[in-house]
Amino acid sequence: MGNIFVPLQLTHNASGIYLHPLRGADEMLVEDVSTRTALLLLENIVHRVNPEVATGTFKVADIVTADRDRIFAALYLSMYGNTIQSTLTCRHCGSPFDLDFSLSSLLDHYQLSAAGSSEGVYEIDQDGRFRLPTGADELLLTEFSETTAEDFLLSRCLIKGDITKIGGLVQEKMAEIAPVLNLAMQAHCPECGTNQEVHFDIQTFFLTRLKQEYPQLIREVHRIAGKYHWSADTILNLPRHLRKQYVVLIESEL
Ligand SMILES: [Zn+2]
């Protein structure tokens, strides 16, 4: 398992990004599910960027949010496969039930469309122009509440035009061109038959999974250190799949 390549369809100054496989040291960075942490993780695993315009000045915070979601989807696919599985608690009867769906079907359904952009700028009409939100925009958001946040992002991304007149239209366009993988889904409780809305966000889902694996990561380091007497640093710098293969070998010898 080598580097993975993810095209950046909407990010105007890079056409794609190569990522190293995750190492334990990268996994340990994930202490929460914030965009700040998401960017820190990507910064650590970027191997190479395919530049289009701004060579050398590219930062992962410049990646359009919808493109970044596809990066986390690609990482998820390479590490865990296609099935998104979670256990929910029914809001009506309190029973736990499983919700499974295919990540690749979700990606097929929410496709990106870079058509109509000139260097990342989209035109509504001659009086309205906008660009798409990026991680750098999101980082500025932390102190705002959710409604204010939406307006704030919109006003940052509106290059020309009156927000009170075309704000709604710009938001619609953004959702059409650059759907984020942060959505409401319908789930059906098999116990009581009630349908309910659940929220899914690929970045939160992926980072939560890594964060939950922390105790397992420590056990794997402990196992390998006990067998080979390598330093924790050495083990934490092994690619994740190799680390897991060592643990399988050690356990098969017991
Ligand atoms: Zn129920």
Residues whose N, C-alpha, C, O or C-beta is under 5 A from the ligand:
A	BS01	ZN	C90 H92 C93 G94 C189 E191 C192 G193 T194
